[in-house]
């Protein structure tokens, strides 16, 4: 769509909606009252039921196949169809839901059967995650964390040559609203000669962009960077919860393990590349003296339009704040333009050695902090490793998360002359260790 697309929907709540206008139409898995999970589209305050619409014969051609593939309890089959089917479904959905649609009277007559209120539905994980990889492409976060441990040399030599990542745990990826329990593990407090065992005392969040993989590749084959965008099904918000004290003891020499595998929270709606097209941007220029990416990671079109201008926000709501009736408190406001590597570069690098990517695989961008303290995407950075507490409106202070704290991630794209596009919320409340 063009950047001047101001079409309105006959669904009144979609017009002016901060997240889900007609120009967004993200996909997810939901279950209406007394019904099984199935695919749906967020539109205003409602959910467009793809199963009801498909059964009613509202789609034709490639869009009909796409809608049928999304009628089960996961979007994996839909992701596997690729970009052409996704675009066909989007085009027919926008035609059906736009003001003046020839099908408006019929659709309105179907009422709640087709458009249940989102507030009455349960949202589920969008896809069955086969593999989860967390990258480290937020350069300000990498610099900030590096400075805590290596003040004179915060970035290791490989950072500007290779998109750093590690393999996470797919089994504990959960949808927004799922409580996360404080993990137990080994830690080595300063001055100790042997580790302690018990609940993590330095529990943190990480503000990330999530990337859902669509069509994959065969084992032994690689995805060229020029083709990488065709393998991306969509985007979400991602909180890669982190036990910093456990991580400090276990991460050398192989990287995060128990410090990260206890929980990763994602937002329920998959925002497509088509919805984000008006908010594409040039990849920010590298600092003078930085190396040029190696040829397999360098594509002119990707450098010109491979980045996104998405505002990212992290908020906290403590138990005391809830009891006092206080609103969530903003901890950081950042942007995806703080990514040192593009999503296409992540896909190309992940597959270059022949790794098989599959529909429903999930990538995390890594923490997307900005250059200023108000844009730091983790408490590790905001509190300088726990040395400087953050004051909250309730009178409380935080260096790291306490039991009962709820972390809320939000994201929104805004541009003059174009409706706001949002991701919905990614929420998780921290439970006490068992």
N, C-alpha and C positions, 0 to 999 in steps of 0.2 A: 504494500500500500504506500501511497505517497505521504509526505509529511503534512499535507493539508487535508487529510481524511477526517472530516467532521460529521460523518453520518451519525444519525441517531437511531435508537432502537425503539420498537413499540413496547418493549419492557421498560417501564418508566424508571425503575431503580437503576438501570444501566446508564442512564444519561447523567453525566456528571459524577458517576461513581469513581472514587479515587483509585480503585484497583481494577475493576472488572467491567469496563465499558465494552461496547460492540467491537472495538478495535483490538481487544485483548483475546478473549475466548480461550483461556488456558484449560487444559484437560486434567482430570483427576479421577479417582475411584471413590465412589460414595455409596452409602446404603440408605435409601429412604425408609420410612416406617414399615416394619414387617416385610422387608424385601431384601434380597441378596445383594451383595456389592456388585456394582457395575460402573461403566464409564460415564462420565458426565462432563459438562462444560460450565464453568463459572460465568454467569452473566448477571451483573448487578447483584441483587440480594438473593438471586435464585440459582438453581442448577438445572441446566437443560439435560434431560435424561436421554442419553444416546440409544438405550435399548428401546424405550417407548417410541422414540422417533424412527428408529430403524424398523421396528415391527410395523409401524404405520406407513412405511414406504415413502418417507419424506426425502430420501436421498436417491441419487441415481449414479450409475457409472462407478468411477474410481472412488467417489465419496461414499457410495453405499458400501463398498468393500471395507473402507476405512472405518466407518461407523460400526459395522458388524464386528470388526476385529477388536473394538473397544468395549464390547458388551459383556465381557467376562470380568473376573475379579482382579485383573491386572492389565496394564497397558503394554505389556511386552510384545504381544502380537501386532499391536498398532505401531509400536516403535519399529518393528522389523520391516514394515511396508515401505518406509523411507519417506523422503521429502515430497515426492509427487503426490502420493495419497494424502499426506497431511495437508498440503496446500489445496487439494480438491475439496476435502472436507471443510476446511476453513472458508473457502469461497462460497460453498452452498449454505453453510451455517450463517454467514453474514447476510446472504440474500434472504434467507428465511426470517431472520431476526431484525432486519432493518425496517425502519418506518416505511409504510407503503408497500410492504411485501404482499404479493398476491395470495400468500398462504396465511396471512395474519389472522383472519377470522377463524379459520380452521384450527390454527394453533391455540388461539385464545379459548376456543371451545374445549380443548383438551385439558386446560386448567392445570391443577396440581399434579395430574398424572404425568404431564410433560415437564412442568416447571415447579417442582417442590421448592419450598423455602429452604435456603441453605441452613438456617438456624434449626431446622427440624431433622437434619440429616447428619449421619456420622461420616467422617472422612477417613480414608485409609491410605496406606502407603501406595503411591501411584503404580509401582512396578515391583516385581520380584527381583531383588538385587542379587545378581550372580556374583559380581565382584565389585569391590569398592576401593578406589585409589585416592589418597589425599595428596595433593600437590603442595607446593611451598612457593607460589609465584608472587605473593605479596612482598615486594622488596622492602617496604618500610618496616613491615613486621620482622622480616629476616634481619634487617639492620638493627632494629631495636633489641631483639632477643640476642643477637650476636654480641651486641655491646655489653649486655649483662654478664656474659661469660668470657668474652674476648675483647676488652675495650679497645685494644690497639689494632685488631684485625677482625671486625664483626662478620664480614662475609668470607666464607671459604672460597678458594680459587675456582671451584667448579660452578658456583652459583650463576655466573653470567654466561656460561657456556651451555648449560644443560638444565632443563626444567626438572627440579628436584621433586621427588615424590616417594611415597611409601605405600605398601599395600595394607589397607585397613581391614576391618572385620565386617563383612556384609550382614552377618546374622543379627547384629545389634543396631542396624540402621532402623530407625523408628519414625513414625509420622508425628507431626506437630501435635502437642497435647498429651503425648505419652510421658508419664513420669520417668525420671532417670534416677537411679539409686547411686549414692556415693560409693565409689569402689574401695576395695580393700587391697592392699599390696605392701611390698617392701619399700621402705624409705631409709635414707642415710642422713640423719640430721647432722649439722655441723658439730664436730668434736667427737662424734661417735666412731668407734672402731668396728662395730658390727651393726647391721641394719636392724631397724624396728619393723614390726609387722602390725598393721592395723589400718583404720580408715584414712584415706587421703585427707590432709589438712590444707592443701593448696589446690582446691578444685576451681577450674577456670572454664570459660566459654571461648569459642573462636568464631568470629564473624566471617562467613564464607559464602561464595557462590557455588551452587551445585550444578553439575552438568550431567544430563541423562543421555546415554549413548543410544542411537537408533540402529541402523543397519551396521553390522560388524564387518569383520574381515576373516579370511581363512588363516588358520595357524601356518606360520611360515611366510605369510604375505604381510606387506606393510601398507599403511594408508598414506598417500602423498599429501603434503600439506595443502596443496591446491584443491584437493578433494575432501579435506577433513570436515568442512562445514556440512557436507551431505550426510555425514555420519552422526550428527548431533540431533537428538530428538527434541531437546528443550532444556529449560533451566529452572532452578528452584533456589531457595535459601537453604543453608546448611550450617548447623552448629556442631562442630567437632569437639565435644566436651573433652577436657584434658585435665588429668591429675598431675600437676606440675612437679610435685615432690616425688611421686613414683617415677615420672619420666626422667628426672635428673639422675636417678640411681640406675635405671635400666637401659637408657638409650645408647650408651656406648658399649660396643661399637656398631650395633645393628639398627638403632633407631627405636621409635615408639613401639610399645607392645601393650602391656596391661594398662598403661597410662591413657590409652586411647580406645581400647577395644570394648569398653563397658557400655558405650552409647554414642550414637551419632543421630541427631535430629534433623529431619528435612521438612520443608513446607509441603502441603499436600497437592498444590497445583503446579502443573508443568507448563511454564510459559514458553511458547514456541519462538523459534528464530524469526518467523514472519511477524509476530507481534512486536518483536524488539527491533525490527529493521530500521524504523525511523530514528532509533537511538544508537545506531552504530557510530563509531568514531575511529579516527586514525589511532593506531597504537602509539602511545607517547614515545617521543624520541628518547633514545638512550643517552645517558650522561656522556659527555665528551671523554674519550679514552676507553669507553667500554667496547669490548669486542663485538664485531658483527656476528649474528647467529650463523652457524654452519649451514651449508646450502640446503640440507634436508629440512631445516627449520625456517627457511627464509622464502617468503612469497610476497611479491609486490602488492598484490590485491589484499592479502591478509594484513600487511602493514598499513595499507591505506584505509581499510574498513573492518578490520578484524577485532577491534575493541568495542566495548559498550560503555555508554555513559549512564550508569545505574546508581542512584543514591542508595546507600546501605545504612541501616540504623540498628543499634542494639540498645535495649532498655532492660531495666530490672524492676521487679515487683516483689518486695519482701513480704513475709508474713505480717510484720508490724504495719507496713504500708497498706496491706489489704484491710487489716483491722481498723485503721484510721481513715479508710475510704479515700486514700490517695491514689492518684493516677500513676502509671508506670513512669519511672525516671530515666531519661535518656543518658546513656553512658558514652555513646560514641556516634558520630555521623561521618561516614566514609563514602567511598565510591569505587566502582570496579575499574576505573582508570588507573588505579594504583597497582594493577597487575603488570609485572615485568614481562611475562610471557602471555601470548594470546591463547584462547581455547583451542584454536586450530594447531598451534605449536604443541600443546599438551597431547592432543590426539595423535599427531604425527610422531612425536617422541615415544609415546606409550607403545605404539605398534611397530616402530622401526626395526626392532629386533625379531619380529615375527609373532609377537604376543597377540592372541586371538581376543578381540573385543566382541561383545555380544549385546543384543538388544536388552536394555534394562541395567547394564553396567552403570555405575555411578562414579563420577569424579567430584572431588572437592578442590576448590581453587587454592586452599590454604588461606590463612588469616589475611584479610584485606584491610590493613591499617593504612591511614593516611600519614602525611609527614608531621602533623601537629598532634599534641596530646589529646585534643578533643576528637580526634579521628582514630585513636588506637583501638584495634578490634579485639583486644584481650585484656584481662586484668593484670596479667604478667607485665604488660607494657605500661598500663595506666597507673599501676602502683609501684613501678620500678622494682619489680621482683618482690612485692610485698612490703616495701619500705615506707611507702606513702599512702595512707588510707584515703579512700574516697568517702566524702560525706554525702548522706542521702537526706531527702526532705523529711523523713521520719525522725531524724536525729541520730540515726544509726550510722555506722561506718563500716566499710568493707575494704579488705585487702584481697581476699578471695571469697568465693561463694559459701554461704552458710545454708544449712538444711532449711527447706521451706522457701528459698529464693526461687523465683521464676524468671527465666531469661527469655526475652522476646526479641526476635529479629524481624525487621521489615525492610522492604525495598520498593523503590518507585522510580519510574522514568518520567521526566517532565521536559517538555520542549514547547516553546511558544507556537501556537497554531495547531497543536495536536493534543488529543485527550491524554490525561494521565494514565499510565499503565503500571499496575502494581502486581506484587507477588502474593498478597495475603500475608499471613503471619506464620512464623516458625517459633513455637512456644514449647518450653519444657520446664517442669518444676523439679527441684532437687529434693530427693528423699534421703532420709538418714540411712547410713550403712546398716546392714544386718549383722 
